[in-house]
Amino acid sequence: CSLIRKLPNKESASVIAAFRKLKDGMFRGCFSRVFLSITTDNGSEFSSLSELEKLSHTRIYYAHPYCSGDKGTNENHNGLFRRFLPKGKKIQDYPVEHISRVECWANTLPRKILGYTTPEECFREEMLAALTA
């Protein structure tokens, strides 16, 4: 399941603030059970994610440079998003409602890798399992 957030800029402080907001808001009390690990690329905007390891039990992994195969599912999701949020265009130019529709569309699209269930269905199952564990 994908969570798309509109950030004020591409600085690492904005990224860590968004993760803190998820941790203390939407996933309060269960963040570490829902997000066992996060894999990202080596962009400077992700350089502070090691702070997230200190705030939770979530492990942070960085993909090898120029190895998109390290995070293949993420790259596939990005391809879906680029249908509606083209590369080179500023996400700031899009209203939050448009971004929310893209997120909803992507999360309700059945995927072969998930046995033709949707990411939303799988996420809901995993959330229930994490909350009852």
C-alpha positions as CSV (number, residue, x, y, z in Angstrom):
1,C,0.0,0.0,0.0
2,S,1.4,3.4,-0.9
3,L,1.1,6.6,1.1
4,I,1.8,9.7,-0.9
5,R,2.4,12.9,1.0
6,K,2.9,16.4,-0.4
7,L,6.0,17.9,1.3
8,P,7.0,21.5,1.3
9,N,10.5,20.7,-0.2
10,K,12.9,17.8,-0.8
11,E,15.0,18.4,2.3
12,S,15.7,15.6,4.7
13,A,14.0,17.5,7.6
14,S,10.7,17.5,5.6
15,V,10.9,13.8,5.0
16,I,11.7,12.9,8.6
17,A,8.9,15.3,9.8
18,A,6.4,13.4,7.5
19,F,7.5,10.1,9.0
20,R,7.2,11.4,12.5
21,K,3.6,12.6,11.7
22,L,2.7,9.1,10.5
23,K,4.3,7.6,13.5
24,D,2.6,9.9,16.0
25,G,-0.7,10.2,14.1
26,M,-2.1,7.6,11.8
27,F,0.0,4.7,13.1
28,R,0.3,5.8,16.7
29,G,1.3,2.9,18.9
30,C,1.8,0.4,16.0
31,F,4.2,2.1,13.6
32,S,7.1,-0.4,14.3
33,R,4.7,-3.3,13.8
34,V,3.4,-2.0,10.6
35,F,6.6,-0.7,9.1
36,L,9.2,-3.4,10.0
37,S,11.6,-2.0,7.5
38,I,11.8,0.9,4.9
39,T,14.0,0.6,1.9
40,T,14.9,3.8,0.1
41,D,17.3,5.1,-2.4
42,N,20.4,7.2,-1.5
43,G,18.9,10.6,-2.2
44,S,19.9,13.4,0.2
45,E,16.2,13.8,1.2
46,F,16.4,10.4,2.9
47,S,19.7,11.0,4.7
48,S,18.0,11.6,8.1
49,L,16.0,8.4,8.1
50,S,18.5,6.8,10.4
51,E,16.8,9.0,13.1
52,L,13.6,7.0,12.5
53,E,15.5,3.9,13.7
54,K,16.2,5.6,16.9
55,L,12.5,6.7,17.4
56,S,11.1,3.2,16.5
57,H,12.1,-0.4,15.9
58,T,11.8,0.1,12.1
59,R,14.9,-0.8,10.2
60,I,16.1,1.5,7.4
61,Y,17.8,0.1,4.4
62,Y,19.4,2.0,1.5
63,A,19.4,0.5,-1.9
64,H,22.7,0.3,-3.8
65,P,23.3,3.2,-6.1
66,Y,21.9,2.8,-9.6
67,C,20.3,-0.6,-8.6
68,S,16.6,0.0,-9.0
69,G,16.2,-3.8,-8.7
70,D,16.9,-3.4,-5.0
71,K,13.5,-1.8,-4.6
72,G,11.6,-3.2,-7.6
73,T,8.1,-2.9,-6.1
74,N,8.8,0.7,-5.2
75,E,9.9,1.4,-8.8
76,N,6.7,-0.2,-10.2
77,H,4.6,2.0,-7.9
78,N,6.5,5.0,-9.1
79,G,5.7,4.1,-12.7
80,L,2.0,3.9,-11.8
81,F,2.2,7.3,-10.1
82,R,4.0,8.9,-13.1
83,R,0.9,8.3,-15.3
84,F,-0.7,11.1,-13.3
85,L,2.2,12.9,-11.8
86,P,4.8,13.1,-14.6
87,K,8.5,13.3,-13.8
88,G,9.8,16.8,-14.2
89,K,6.6,18.4,-13.0
90,K,6.5,19.9,-9.5
91,I,4.2,18.0,-7.2
92,Q,3.5,21.4,-5.6
93,D,1.5,22.2,-8.8
94,Y,-1.0,19.5,-8.0
95,P,-3.8,19.9,-5.5
96,V,-3.9,17.5,-2.5
97,E,-7.2,16.1,-3.9
98,H,-5.5,15.0,-7.1
99,I,-2.7,13.3,-5.2
100,S,-5.2,11.6,-3.0
101,R,-7.1,10.3,-6.0
102,V,-3.8,8.9,-7.5
103,E,-3.0,7.2,-4.1
104,C,-6.5,5.7,-3.9
105,W,-6.4,4.5,-7.5
106,A,-2.9,2.8,-7.1
107,N,-3.9,1.2,-3.8
108,T,-7.1,-0.3,-5.3
109,L,-5.5,-1.7,-8.4
110,P,-5.2,-5.5,-8.3
111,R,-1.6,-6.8,-8.7
112,K,-0.4,-10.1,-10.0
113,I,2.4,-10.2,-7.4
114,L,-0.3,-10.0,-4.7
115,G,-2.4,-12.9,-6.2
116,Y,-4.6,-10.3,-7.9
117,T,-5.7,-8.7,-4.6
118,T,-5.2,-5.0,-4.1
119,P,-2.4,-3.4,-2.0
120,E,-5.2,-1.9,0.2
121,E,-6.6,-5.4,0.9
122,C,-3.2,-6.8,1.8
123,F,-2.4,-3.8,3.9
124,R,-5.6,-4.1,5.8
125,E,-4.9,-7.8,6.5
126,E,-1.4,-7.0,7.7
127,M,-2.7,-4.2,9.9
128,L,-5.1,-6.5,11.6
129,A,-2.5,-9.1,12.1
130,A,-0.1,-6.5,13.6
131,L,-2.7,-5.1,15.9
132,T,-3.8,-8.5,17.2
133,A,-0.2,-9.8,17.7
